[in-house]
């Protein structure tokens, strides 16, 4: 089946949300580019997001579609 948002495996997308760190050391960084590795399968992300692999992270992270973009986002205000 097609991936949410019409994206394909291997697409390079930018994270447009705010920075976030996880307990295992993985991070989401505003403006960082990552690779689509599959559809999001966790809880509320299912059907509404993609599983992304970002450089420097040990594992993949589920991200909501509105927080992903094919174009690099502008810097966060005040960031």
mmCIF file of the N, C-alpha and C atoms, coordinates in Angstrom:
data_MODEL
# 
_entry.id   MODEL 
# 
loop_
_atom_site.group_PDB 
_atom_site.id 
_atom_site.type_symbol 
_atom_site.label_atom_id 
_atom_site.label_alt_id 
_atom_site.label_comp_id 
_atom_site.label_asym_id 
_atom_site.label_entity_id 
_atom_site.label_seq_id 
_atom_site.pdbx_PDB_ins_code 
_atom_site.Cartn_x 
_atom_site.Cartn_y 
_atom_site.Cartn_z 
_atom_site.occupancy 
_atom_site.B_iso_or_equiv 
_atom_site.pdbx_formal_charge 
_atom_site.auth_seq_id 
_atom_site.auth_comp_id 
_atom_site.auth_asym_id 
_atom_site.auth_atom_id 
_atom_site.pdbx_PDB_model_num 
ATOM 1   N N  . UNK A 1 1  ? 0.831  -1.216 0.000  1.00 0.00 ? 1  UNK A N  1 
ATOM 2   C CA . UNK A 1 1  ? 0.000  0.000  0.000  1.00 0.00 ? 1  UNK A CA 1 
ATOM 3   C C  . UNK A 1 1  ? 0.862  1.261  0.000  1.00 0.00 ? 1  UNK A C  1 
ATOM 4   N N  . UNK A 1 2  ? 0.361  2.338  -0.565 1.00 0.00 ? 2  UNK A N  1 
ATOM 5   C CA . UNK A 1 2  ? 1.148  3.580  -0.573 1.00 0.00 ? 2  UNK A CA 1 
ATOM 6   C C  . UNK A 1 2  ? 1.338  4.114  0.838  1.00 0.00 ? 2  UNK A C  1 
ATOM 7   N N  . UNK A 1 3  ? 2.408  4.841  1.026  1.00 0.00 ? 3  UNK A N  1 
ATOM 8   C CA . UNK A 1 3  ? 2.695  5.431  2.332  1.00 0.00 ? 3  UNK A CA 1 
ATOM 9   C C  . UNK A 1 3  ? 1.857  6.689  2.525  1.00 0.00 ? 3  UNK A C  1 
ATOM 10  N N  . UNK A 1 4  ? 1.557  7.047  3.777  1.00 0.00 ? 4  UNK A N  1 
ATOM 11  C CA . UNK A 1 4  ? 0.816  8.281  4.039  1.00 0.00 ? 4  UNK A CA 1 
ATOM 12  C C  . UNK A 1 4  ? 1.502  9.479  3.385  1.00 0.00 ? 4  UNK A C  1 
ATOM 13  N N  . UNK A 1 5  ? 0.691  10.384 2.855  1.00 0.00 ? 5  UNK A N  1 
ATOM 14  C CA . UNK A 1 5  ? 1.234  11.595 2.239  1.00 0.00 ? 5  UNK A CA 1 
ATOM 15  C C  . UNK A 1 5  ? 1.762  11.389 0.839  1.00 0.00 ? 5  UNK A C  1 
ATOM 16  N N  . UNK A 1 6  ? 1.651  10.156 0.315  1.00 0.00 ? 6  UNK A N  1 
ATOM 17  C CA . UNK A 1 6  ? 2.145  9.890  -1.031 1.00 0.00 ? 6  UNK A CA 1 
ATOM 18  C C  . UNK A 1 6  ? 3.652  9.779  -1.124 1.00 0.00 ? 6  UNK A C  1 
ATOM 19  N N  . UNK A 1 7  ? 4.313  9.600  -0.003 1.00 0.00 ? 7  UNK A N  1 
ATOM 20  C CA . UNK A 1 7  ? 5.777  9.494  -0.002 1.00 0.00 ? 7  UNK A CA 1 
ATOM 21  C C  . UNK A 1 7  ? 6.204  8.061  -0.300 1.00 0.00 ? 7  UNK A C  1 
ATOM 22  N N  . UNK A 1 8  ? 7.472  7.907  -0.662 1.00 0.00 ? 8  UNK A N  1 
ATOM 23  C CA . UNK A 1 8  ? 8.046  6.607  -0.966 1.00 0.00 ? 8  UNK A CA 1 
ATOM 24  C C  . UNK A 1 8  ? 9.165  6.290  0.016  1.00 0.00 ? 8  UNK A C  1 
ATOM 25  N N  . UNK A 1 9  ? 9.435  4.989  0.189  1.00 0.00 ? 9  UNK A N  1 
ATOM 26  C CA . UNK A 1 9  ? 10.585 4.585  0.998  1.00 0.00 ? 9  UNK A CA 1 
ATOM 27  C C  . UNK A 1 9  ? 11.834 5.241  0.425  1.00 0.00 ? 9  UNK A C  1 
ATOM 28  N N  . UNK A 1 10 ? 12.678 5.746  1.292  1.00 0.00 ? 10 UNK A N  1 
ATOM 29  C CA . UNK A 1 10 ? 13.915 6.381  0.851  1.00 0.00 ? 10 UNK A CA 1 
ATOM 30  C C  . UNK A 1 10 ? 13.790 7.866  0.573  1.00 0.00 ? 10 UNK A C  1 
ATOM 31  N N  . UNK A 1 11 ? 12.560 8.410  0.552  1.00 0.00 ? 11 UNK A N  1 
ATOM 32  C CA . UNK A 1 11 ? 12.407 9.855  0.366  1.00 0.00 ? 11 UNK A CA 1 
ATOM 33  C C  . UNK A 1 11 ? 13.140 10.587 1.481  1.00 0.00 ? 11 UNK A C  1 
ATOM 34  N N  . UNK A 1 12 ? 13.706 11.730 1.142  1.00 0.00 ? 12 UNK A N  1 
ATOM 35  C CA . UNK A 1 12 ? 14.388 12.571 2.118  1.00 0.00 ? 12 UNK A CA 1 
ATOM 36  C C  . UNK A 1 12 ? 13.450 13.708 2.502  1.00 0.00 ? 12 UNK A C  1 
ATOM 37  N N  . UNK A 1 13 ? 13.080 13.751 3.775  1.00 0.00 ? 13 UNK A N  1 
ATOM 38  C CA . UNK A 1 13 ? 12.165 14.776 4.263  1.00 0.00 ? 13 UNK A CA 1 
ATOM 39  C C  . UNK A 1 13 ? 12.796 15.524 5.434  1.00 0.00 ? 13 UNK A C  1 
ATOM 40  N N  . UNK A 1 14 ? 12.360 16.755 5.620  1.00 0.00 ? 14 UNK A N  1 
ATOM 41  C CA . UNK A 1 14 ? 12.844 17.578 6.724  1.00 0.00 ? 14 UNK A CA 1 
ATOM 42  C C  . UNK A 1 14 ? 11.856 17.546 7.878  1.00 0.00 ? 14 UNK A C  1 
ATOM 43  N N  . UNK A 1 15 ? 12.393 17.570 9.095  1.00 0.00 ? 15 UNK A N  1 
ATOM 44  C CA . UNK A 1 15 ? 11.561 17.659 10.290 1.00 0.00 ? 15 UNK A CA 1 
ATOM 45  C C  . UNK A 1 15 ? 11.273 19.135 10.561 1.00 0.00 ? 15 UNK A C  1 
ATOM 46  N N  . UNK A 1 16 ? 9.990  19.484 10.661 1.00 0.00 ? 16 UNK A N  1 
ATOM 47  C CA . UNK A 1 16 ? 9.615  20.888 10.821 1.00 0.00 ? 16 UNK A CA 1 
ATOM 48  C C  . UNK A 1 16 ? 9.100  21.210 12.217 1.00 0.00 ? 16 UNK A C  1 
ATOM 49  N N  . UNK A 1 17 ? 9.015  20.211 13.098 1.00 0.00 ? 17 UNK A N  1 
ATOM 50  C CA . UNK A 1 17 ? 8.542  20.440 14.458 1.00 0.00 ? 17 UNK A CA 1 
ATOM 51  C C  . UNK A 1 17 ? 9.638  21.029 15.335 1.00 0.00 ? 17 UNK A C  1 
ATOM 52  N N  . UNK A 1 18 ? 9.323  21.183 16.601 1.00 0.00 ? 18 UNK A N  1 
ATOM 53  C CA . UNK A 1 18 ? 10.309 21.707 17.541 1.00 0.00 ? 18 UNK A CA 1 
ATOM 54  C C  . UNK A 1 18 ? 11.262 20.592 17.977 1.00 0.00 ? 18 UNK A C  1 
ATOM 55  N N  . UNK A 1 19 ? 12.429 20.990 18.451 1.00 0.00 ? 19 UNK A N  1 
ATOM 56  C CA . UNK A 1 19 ? 13.443 20.026 18.881 1.00 0.00 ? 19 UNK A CA 1 
ATOM 57  C C  . UNK A 1 19 ? 12.907 19.159 20.017 1.00 0.00 ? 19 UNK A C  1 
ATOM 58  N N  . UNK A 1 20 ? 13.299 17.887 19.998 1.00 0.00 ? 20 UNK A N  1 
ATOM 59  C CA . UNK A 1 20 ? 12.855 16.968 21.037 1.00 0.00 ? 20 UNK A CA 1 
ATOM 60  C C  . UNK A 1 20 ? 13.927 15.911 21.263 1.00 0.00 ? 20 UNK A C  1 
ATOM 61  N N  . UNK A 1 21 ? 14.226 15.628 22.521 1.00 0.00 ? 21 UNK A N  1 
ATOM 62  C CA . UNK A 1 21 ? 15.182 14.563 22.863 1.00 0.00 ? 21 UNK A CA 1 
ATOM 63  C C  . UNK A 1 21 ? 14.440 13.426 23.543 1.00 0.00 ? 21 UNK A C  1 
ATOM 64  N N  . UNK A 1 22 ? 14.859 12.199 23.241 1.00 0.00 ? 22 UNK A N  1 
ATOM 65  C CA . UNK A 1 22 ? 14.262 11.001 23.826 1.00 0.00 ? 22 UNK A CA 1 
ATOM 66  C C  . UNK A 1 22 ? 15.198 10.420 24.875 1.00 0.00 ? 22 UNK A C  1 
ATOM 67  N N  . UNK A 1 23 ? 14.632 9.596  25.760 1.00 0.00 ? 23 UNK A N  1 
ATOM 68  C CA . UNK A 1 23 ? 15.420 9.021  26.856 1.00 0.00 ? 23 UNK A CA 1 
ATOM 69  C C  . UNK A 1 23 ? 16.597 8.182  26.356 1.00 0.00 ? 23 UNK A C  1 
ATOM 70  N N  . UNK A 1 24 ? 16.456 7.567  25.170 1.00 0.00 ? 24 UNK A N  1 
ATOM 71  C CA . UNK A 1 24 ? 17.543 6.719  24.669 1.00 0.00 ? 24 UNK A CA 1 
ATOM 72  C C  . UNK A 1 24 ? 18.649 7.509  23.978 1.00 0.00 ? 24 UNK A C  1 
ATOM 73  N N  . UNK A 1 25 ? 18.507 8.844  23.939 1.00 0.00 ? 25 UNK A N  1 
ATOM 74  C CA . UNK A 1 25 ? 19.536 9.682  23.335 1.00 0.00 ? 25 UNK A CA 1 
ATOM 75  C C  . UNK A 1 25 ? 19.211 10.118 21.924 1.00 0.00 ? 25 UNK A C  1 
ATOM 76  N N  . UNK A 1 26 ? 18.221 9.492  21.283 1.00 0.00 ? 26 UNK A N  1 
ATOM 77  C CA . UNK A 1 26 ? 17.816 9.929  19.947 1.00 0.00 ? 26 UNK A CA 1 
ATOM 78  C C  . UNK A 1 26 ? 17.177 11.305 20.036 1.00 0.00 ? 26 UNK A C  1 
ATOM 79  N N  . UNK A 1 27 ? 17.232 12.053 18.918 1.00 0.00 ? 27 UNK A N  1 
ATOM 80  C CA . UNK A 1 27 ? 16.725 13.427 18.913 1.00 0.00 ? 27 UNK A CA 1 
ATOM 81  C C  . UNK A 1 27 ? 15.953 13.709 17.636 1.00 0.00 ? 27 UNK A C  1 
ATOM 82  N N  . UNK A 1 28 ? 15.002 14.619 17.750 1.00 0.00 ? 28 UNK A N  1 
ATOM 83  C CA . UNK A 1 28 ? 14.384 15.260 16.595 1.00 0.00 ? 28 UNK A CA 1 
ATOM 84  C C  . UNK A 1 28 ? 14.883 16.694 16.605 1.00 0.00 ? 28 UNK A C  1 
ATOM 85  N N  . UNK A 1 29 ? 15.447 17.142 15.486 1.00 0.00 ? 29 UNK A N  1 
ATOM 86  C CA . UNK A 1 29 ? 16.012 18.481 15.403 1.00 0.00 ? 29 UNK A CA 1 
ATOM 87  C C  . UNK A 1 29 ? 15.330 19.233 14.271 1.00 0.00 ? 29 UNK A C  1 
ATOM 88  N N  . UNK A 1 30 ? 14.772 20.397 14.582 1.00 0.00 ? 30 UNK A N  1 
ATOM 89  C CA . UNK A 1 30 ? 14.101 21.220 13.580 1.00 0.00 ? 30 UNK A CA 1 
ATOM 90  C C  . UNK A 1 30 ? 15.034 21.461 12.392 1.00 0.00 ? 30 UNK A C  1 
ATOM 91  N N  . UNK A 1 31 ? 14.537 21.180 11.192 1.00 0.00 ? 31 UNK A N  1 
ATOM 92  C CA . UNK A 1 31 ? 15.309 21.423 9.979  1.00 0.00 ? 31 UNK A CA 1 
ATOM 93  C C  . UNK A 1 31 ? 16.218 20.280 9.566  1.00 0.00 ? 31 UNK A C  1 
ATOM 94  N N  . UNK A 1 32 ? 16.300 19.224 10.379 1.00 0.00 ? 32 UNK A N  1 
ATOM 95  C CA . UNK A 1 32 ? 17.165 18.099 10.028 1.00 0.00 ? 32 UNK A CA 1 
ATOM 96  C C  . UNK A 1 32 ? 16.496 17.230 8.970  1.00 0.00 ? 32 UNK A C  1 
ATOM 97  N N  . UNK A 1 33 ? 17.305 16.754 8.026  1.00 0.00 ? 33 UNK A N  1 
ATOM 98  C CA . UNK A 1 33 ? 16.789 15.890 6.974  1.00 0.00 ? 33 UNK A CA 1 
ATOM 99  C C  . UNK A 1 33 ? 16.947 14.434 7.375  1.00 0.00 ? 33 UNK A C  1 
ATOM 100 N N  . UNK A 1 34 ? 15.904 13.646 7.104  1.00 0.00 ? 34 UNK A N  1 
ATOM 101 C CA . UNK A 1 34 ? 15.938 12.223 7.409  1.00 0.00 ? 34 UNK A CA 1 
ATOM 102 C C  . UNK A 1 34 ? 15.340 11.426 6.272  1.00 0.00 ? 34 UNK A C  1 
ATOM 103 N N  . UNK A 1 35 ? 15.401 10.106 6.418  1.00 0.00 ? 35 UNK A N  1 
ATOM 104 C CA . UNK A 1 35 ? 14.947 9.190  5.372  1.00 0.00 ? 35 UNK A CA 1 
ATOM 105 C C  . UNK A 1 35 ? 13.682 8.462  5.802  1.00 0.00 ? 35 UNK A C  1 
ATOM 106 N N  . UNK A 1 36 ? 12.726 8.391  4.874  1.00 0.00 ? 36 UNK A N  1 
ATOM 107 C CA . UNK A 1 36 ? 11.502 7.630  5.121  1.00 0.00 ? 36 UNK A CA 1 
ATOM 108 C C  . UNK A 1 36 ? 11.853 6.142  5.106  1.00 0.00 ? 36 UNK A C  1 
ATOM 109 N N  . UNK A 1 37 ? 11.542 5.430  6.212  1.00 0.00 ? 37 UNK A N  1 
ATOM 110 C CA . UNK A 1 37 ? 11.825 3.996  6.268  1.00 0.00 ? 37 UNK A CA 1 
ATOM 111 C C  . UNK A 1 37 ? 10.545 3.163  6.360  1.00 0.00 ? 37 UNK A C  1 
ATOM 112 N N  . UNK A 1 38 ? 9.385  3.828  6.425  1.00 0.00 ? 38 UNK A N  1 
ATOM 113 C CA . UNK A 1 38 ? 8.138  3.079  6.437  1.00 0.00 ? 38 UNK A CA 1 
ATOM 114 C C  . UNK A 1 38 ? 6.995  3.914  6.967  1.00 0.00 ? 38 UNK A C  1 
ATOM 115 N N  . UNK A 1 39 ? 5.801  3.334  6.995  1.00 0.00 ? 39 UNK A N  1 
ATOM 116 C CA . UNK A 1 39 ? 4.665  4.043  7.588  1.00 0.00 ? 39 UNK A CA 1 
ATOM 117 C C  . UNK A 1 39 ? 4.786  4.025  9.106  1.00 0.00 ? 39 UNK A C  1 
ATOM 118 N N  . UNK A 1 40 ? 4.245  5.043  9.746  1.00 0.00 ? 40 UNK A N  1 
ATOM 119 C CA . UNK A 1 40 ? 4.224  5.047  11.209 1.00 0.00 ? 40 UNK A CA 1 
ATOM 120 C C  . UNK A 1 40 ? 3.252  3.973  11.681 1.00 0.00 ? 40 UNK A C  1 
ATOM 121 N N  . UNK A 1 41 ? 3.654  3.208  12.687 1.00 0.00 ? 41 UNK A N  1 
ATOM 122 C CA . UNK A 1 41 ? 2.830  2.095  13.157 1.00 0.00 ? 41 UNK A CA 1 
ATOM 123 C C  . UNK A 1 41 ? 2.433  2.233  14.619 1.00 0.00 ? 41 UNK A C  1 
ATOM 124 N N  . UNK A 1 42 ? 2.913  3.278  15.290 1.00 0.00 ? 42 UNK A N  1 
ATOM 125 C CA . UNK A 1 42 ? 2.659  3.425  16.729 1.00 0.00 ? 42 UNK A CA 1 
ATOM 126 C C  . UNK A 1 42 ? 1.417  4.272  16.989 1.00 0.00 ? 42 UNK A C  1 
ATOM 127 N N  . UNK A 1 43 ? 0.501  3.751  17.748 1.00 0.00 ? 43 UNK A N  1 
ATOM 128 C CA . UNK A 1 43 ? -0.634 4.492  18.290 1.00 0.00 ? 43 UNK A CA 1 
ATOM 129 C C  . UNK A 1 43 ? -1.265 5.489  17.350 1.00 0.00 ? 43 UNK A C  1 
ATOM 130 N N  . UNK A 1 44 ? -1.323 6.741  17.805 1.00 0.00 ? 44 UNK A N  1 
ATOM 131 C CA . UNK A 1 44 ? -2.008 7.783  17.052 1.00 0.00 ? 44 UNK A CA 1 
ATOM 132 C C  . UNK A 1 44 ? -1.266 8.187  15.789 1.00 0.00 ? 44 UNK A C  1 
ATOM 133 N N  . UNK A 1 45 ? -0.001 7.798  15.650 1.00 0.00 ? 45 UNK A N  1 
ATOM 134 C CA . UNK A 1 45 ? 0.746  8.121  14.430 1.00 0.00 ? 45 UNK A CA 1 
ATOM 135 C C  . UNK A 1 45 ? 0.292  7.245  13.262 1.00 0.00 ? 45 UNK A C  1 
ATOM 136 N N  . UNK A 1 46 ? -0.303 6.086  13.564 1.00 0.00 ? 46 UNK A N  1 
ATOM 137 C CA . UNK A 1 46 ? -0.669 5.127  12.521 1.00 0.00 ? 46 UNK A CA 1 
ATOM 138 C C  . UNK A 1 46 ? -1.642 5.766  11.533 1.00 0.00 ? 46 UNK A C  1 
ATOM 139 N N  . UNK A 1 47 ? -1.288 5.738  10.246 1.00 0.00 ? 47 UNK A N  1 
ATOM 140 C CA . UNK A 1 47 ? -2.118 6.332  9.208  1.00 0.00 ? 47 UNK A CA 1 
ATOM 141 C C  . UNK A 1 47 ? -1.948 7.831  9.078  1.00 0.00 ? 47 UNK A C  1 
ATOM 142 N N  . UNK A 1 48 ? -1.275 8.452  10.044 1.00 0.00 ? 48 UNK A N  1 
ATOM 143 C CA . UNK A 1 48 ? -1.095 9.904  10.042 1.00 0.00 ? 48 UNK A CA 1 
ATOM 144 C C  . UNK A 1 48 ? 0.366  10.315 10.005 1.00 0.00 ? 48 UNK A C  1 
ATOM 145 N N  . UNK A 1 49 ? 1.252  9.348  9.798  1.00 0.00 ? 49 UNK A N  1 
ATOM 146 C CA . UNK A 1 49 ? 2.663  9.695  9.856  1.00 0.00 ? 49 UNK A CA 1 
ATOM 147 C C  . UNK A 1 49 ? 3.543  8.670  9.192  1.00 0.00 ? 49 UNK A C  1 
ATOM 148 N N  . UNK A 1 50 ? 4.836  8.948  9.294  1.00 0.00 ? 50 UNK A N  1 
ATOM 149 C CA . UNK A 1 50 ? 5.853  8.094  8.691  1.00 0.00 ? 50 UNK A CA 1 
ATOM 150 C C  . UNK A 1 50 ? 6.909  7.759  9.731  1.00 0.00 ? 50 UNK A C  1 
ATOM 151 N N  . UNK A 1 51 ? 7.553  6.625  9.549  1.00 0.00 ? 51 UNK A N  1 
ATOM 152 C CA . UNK A 1 51 ? 8.699  6.273  10.374 1.00 0.00 ? 51 UNK A CA 1 
ATOM 153 C C  . UNK A 1 51 ? 9.937  6.810  9.666  1.00 0.00 ? 51 UNK A C  1 
ATOM 154 N N  . UNK A 1 52 ? 10.695 7.626  10.394 1.00 0.00 ? 52 UNK A N  1 
ATOM 155 C CA . UNK A 1 52 ? 11.844 8.327  9.829  1.00 0.00 ? 52 UNK A CA 1 
ATOM 156 C C  . UNK A 1 52 ? 13.128 7.903  10.525 1.00 0.00 ? 52 UNK A C  1 
ATOM 157 N N  . UNK A 1 53 ? 14.209 7.874  9.762  1.00 0.00 ? 53 UNK A N  1 
ATOM 158 C CA . UNK A 1 53 ? 15.531 7.630  10.326 1.00 0.00 ? 53 UNK A CA 1 
ATOM 159 C C  . UNK A 1 53 ? 16.361 8.883  10.101 1.00 0.00 ? 53 UNK A C  1 
ATOM 160 N N  . UNK A 1 54 ? 16.785 9.500  11.204 1.00 0.00 ? 54 UNK A N  1 
ATOM 161 C CA . UNK A 1 54 ? 17.580 10.726 11.134 1.00 0.00 ? 54 UNK A CA 1 
ATOM 162 C C  . UNK A 1 54 ? 19.028 10.422 11.475 1.00 0.00 ? 54 UNK A C  1 
ATOM 163 N N  . UNK A 1 55 ? 19.988 11.104 10.826 1.00 0.00 ? 55 UNK A N  1 
ATOM 164 C CA . UNK A 1 55 ? 21.409 10.876 11.091 1.00 0.00 ? 55 UNK A CA 1 
ATOM 165 C C  . UNK A 1 55 ? 21.728 11.068 12.571 1.00 0.00 ? 55 UNK A C  1 
ATOM 166 N N  . UNK A 1 56 ? 22.545 10.184 13.094 1.00 0.00 ? 56 UNK A N  1 
ATOM 167 C CA . UNK A 1 56 ? 22.974 10.278 14.481 1.00 0.00 ? 56 UNK A CA 1 
ATOM 168 C C  . UNK A 1 56 ? 22.068 9.561  15.466 1.00 0.00 ? 56 UNK A C  1 
ATOM 169 N N  . UNK A 1 57 ? 20.882 9.150  15.025 1.00 0.00 ? 57 UNK A N  1 
ATOM 170 C CA . UNK A 1 57 ? 19.979 8.422  15.914 1.00 0.00 ? 57 UNK A CA 1 
ATOM 171 C C  . UNK A 1 57 ? 20.209 6.922  15.782 1.00 0.00 ? 57 UNK A C  1 
ATOM 172 N N  . UNK A 1 58 ? 19.994 6.213  16.881 1.00 0.00 ? 58 UNK A N  1 
ATOM 173 C CA . UNK A 1 58 ? 20.167 4.757  16.868 1.00 0.00 ? 58 UNK A CA 1 
ATOM 174 C C  . UNK A 1 58 ? 18.976 4.055  16.225 1.00 0.00 ? 58 UNK A C  1 
ATOM 175 N N  . UNK A 1 59 ? 17.803 4.644  16.413 1.00 0.00 ? 59 UNK A N  1 
ATOM 176 C CA . UNK A 1 59 ? 16.597 4.001  15.902 1.00 0.00 ? 59 UNK A CA 1 
ATOM 177 C C  . UNK A 1 59 ? 15.751 4.949  15.084 1.00 0.00 ? 59 UNK A C  1 
ATOM 178 N N  . UNK A 1 60 ? 14.711 4.401  14.487 1.00 0.00 ? 60 UNK A N  1 
ATOM 179 C CA . UNK A 1 60 ? 13.792 5.223  13.707 1.00 0.00 ? 60 UNK A CA 1 
ATOM 180 C C  . UNK A 1 60 ? 12.734 5.825  14.631 1.00 0.00 ? 60 UNK A C  1 
ATOM 181 N N  . UNK A 1 61 ? 12.119 6.903  14.172 1.00 0.00 ? 61 UNK A N  1 
ATOM 182 C CA . UNK A 1 61 ? 11.163 7.664  14.974 1.00 0.00 ? 61 UNK A CA 1 
ATOM 183 C C  . UNK A 1 61 ? 9.898  7.892  14.159 1.00 0.00 ? 61 UNK A C  1 
ATOM 184 N N  . UNK A 1 62 ? 8.728  7.693  14.779 1.00 0.00 ? 62 UNK A N  1 
ATOM 185 C CA . UNK A 1 62 ? 7.462  7.998  14.122 1.00 0.00 ? 62 UNK A CA 1 
ATOM 186 C C  . UNK A 1 62 ? 7.215  9.497  14.177 1.00 0.00 ? 62 UNK A C  1 
ATOM 187 N N  . UNK A 1 63 ? 6.890  10.088 13.025 1.00 0.00 ? 63 UNK A N  1 
ATOM 188 C CA . UNK A 1 63 ? 6.638  11.518 12.939 1.00 0.00 ? 63 UNK A CA 1 
ATOM 189 C C  . UNK A 1 63 ? 5.298  11.759 12.254 1.00 0.00 ? 63 UNK A C  1 
ATOM 190 N N  . UNK A 1 64 ? 4.531  12.717 12.773 1.00 0.00 ? 64 UNK A N  1 
ATOM 191 C CA . UNK A 1 64 ? 3.282  13.104 12.118 1.00 0.00 ? 64 UNK A CA 1 
ATOM 192 C C  . UNK A 1 64 ? 3.583  13.784 10.782 1.00 0.00 ? 64 UNK A C  1 
ATOM 193 N N  . UNK A 1 65 ? 2.741  13.525 9.781  1.00 0.00 ? 65 UNK A N  1 
ATOM 194 C CA . UNK A 1 65 ? 2.922  14.131 8.459  1.00 0.00 ? 65 UNK A CA 1 
ATOM 195 C C  . UNK A 1 65 ? 3.054  15.652 8.496  1.00 0.00 ? 65 UNK A C  1 
ATOM 196 N N  . UNK A 1 66 ? 2.227  16.385 9.293  1.00 0.00 ? 66 UNK A N  1 
ATOM 197 C CA . UNK A 1 66 ? 2.375  17.850 9.294  1.00 0.00 ? 66 UNK A CA 1 
ATOM 198 C C  . UNK A 1 66 ? 3.731  18.329 9.794  1.00 0.00 ? 66 UNK A C  1 
ATOM 199 N N  . UNK A 1 67 ? 4.502  17.444 10.423 1.00 0.00 ? 67 UNK A N  1 
ATOM 200 C CA . UNK A 1 67 ? 5.826  17.836 10.928 1.00 0.00 ? 67 UNK A CA 1 
ATOM 201 C C  . UNK A 1 67 ? 6.943  17.404 9.985  1.00 0.00 ? 67 UNK A C  1 
ATOM 202 N N  . UNK A 1 68 ? 6.582  17.012 8.762  1.00 0.00 ? 68 UNK A N  1 
ATOM 203 C CA . UNK A 1 68 ? 7.569  16.603 7.760  1.00 0.00 ? 68 UNK A CA 1 
ATOM 204 C C  . UNK A 1 68 ? 7.347  17.410 6.484  1.00 0.00 ? 68 UNK A C  1 
ATOM 205 N N  . UNK A 1 69 ? 8.431  17.741 5.791  1.00 0.00 ? 69 UNK A N  1 
ATOM 206 C CA . UNK A 1 69 ? 8.318  18.535 4.574  1.00 0.00 ? 69 UNK A CA 1 
ATOM 207 C C  . UNK A 1 69 ? 9.425  18.158 3.602  1.00 0.00 ? 69 UNK A C  1 
ATOM 208 N N  . UNK A 1 70 ? 9.127  18.265 2.298  1.00 0.00 ? 70 UNK A N  1 
ATOM 209 C CA . UNK A 1 70 ? 10.161 18.029 1.292  1.00 0.00 ? 70 UNK A CA 1 
ATOM 210 C C  . UNK A 1 70 ? 11.098 19.236 1.194  1.00 0.00 ? 70 UNK A C  1 
ATOM 211 N N  . UNK A 1 71 ? 10.650 20.383 1.705  1.00 0.00 ? 71 UNK A N  1 
ATOM 212 C CA . UNK A 1 71 ? 11.471 21.594 1.662  1.00 0.00 ? 71 UNK A CA 1 
ATOM 213 C C  . UNK A 1 71 ? 11.982 21.926 3.061  1.00 0.00 ? 71 UNK A C  1 
ATOM 214 N N  . UNK A 1 72 ? 13.227 22.408 3.110  1.00 0.00 ? 72 UNK A N  1 
ATOM 215 C CA . UNK A 1 72 ? 13.812 22.754 4.407  1.00 0.00 ? 72 UNK A CA 1 
ATOM 216 C C  . UNK A 1 72 ? 13.029 23.907 5.027  1.00 0.00 ? 72 UNK A C  1 
ATOM 217 N N  . UNK A 1 73 ? 12.610 23.767 6.279  1.00 0.00 ? 73 UNK A N  1 
ATOM 218 C CA . UNK A 1 73 ? 11.835 24.834 6.922  1.00 0.00 ? 73 UNK A CA 1 
ATOM 219 C C  . UNK A 1 73 ? 12.724 25.999 7.342  1.00 0.00 ? 73 UNK A C  1 
ATOM 220 N N  . UNK A 1 74 ? 12.129 27.178 7.508  1.00 0.00 ? 74 UNK A N  1 
ATOM 221 C CA . UNK A 1 74 ? 12.899 28.297 8.059  1.00 0.00 ? 74 UNK A CA 1 
ATOM 222 C C  . UNK A 1 74 ? 13.227 28.006 9.520  1.00 0.00 ? 74 UNK A C  1 
ATOM 223 N N  . UNK A 1 75 ? 14.211 28.684 10.073 1.00 0.00 ? 75 UNK A N  1 
ATOM 224 C CA . UNK A 1 75 ? 14.534 28.478 11.489 1.00 0.00 ? 75 UNK A CA 1 
ATOM 225 C C  . UNK A 1 75 ? 13.342 28.797 12.371 1.00 0.00 ? 75 UNK A C  1 
ATOM 226 N N  . UNK A 1 76 ? 13.274 28.143 13.512 1.00 0.00 ? 76 UNK A N  1 
ATOM 227 C CA . UNK A 1 76 ? 12.214 28.423 14.473 1.00 0.00 ? 76 UNK A CA 1 
ATOM 228 C C  . UNK A 1 76 ? 12.361 29.849 14.977 1.00 0.00 ? 76 UNK A C  1 
ATOM 229 N N  . UNK A 1 77 ? 11.246 30.575 15.166 1.00 0.00 ? 77 UNK A N  1 
ATOM 230 C CA . UNK A 1 77 ? 11.335 31.925 15.722 1.00 0.00 ? 77 UNK A CA 1 
ATOM 231 C C  . UNK A 1 77 ? 12.008 31.886 17.089 1.00 0.00 ? 77 UNK A C  1 
ATOM 232 N N  . UNK A 1 78 ? 12.960 32.744 17.273 1.00 0.00 ? 78 UNK A N  1 
ATOM 233 C CA . UNK A 1 78 ? 13.660 32.815 18.549 1.00 0.00 ? 78 UNK A CA 1 
ATOM 234 C C  . UNK A 1 78 ? 14.623 31.677 18.782 1.00 0.00 ? 78 UNK A C  1 
ATOM 235 N N  . UNK A 1 79 ? 14.812 30.803 17.754 1.00 0.00 ? 79 UNK A N  1 
ATOM 236 C CA . UNK A 1 79 ? 15.673 29.660 17.922 1.00 0.00 ? 79 UNK A CA 1 
ATOM 237 C C  . UNK A 1 79 ? 17.063 29.954 17.479 1.00 0.00 ? 79 UNK A C  1 
# 
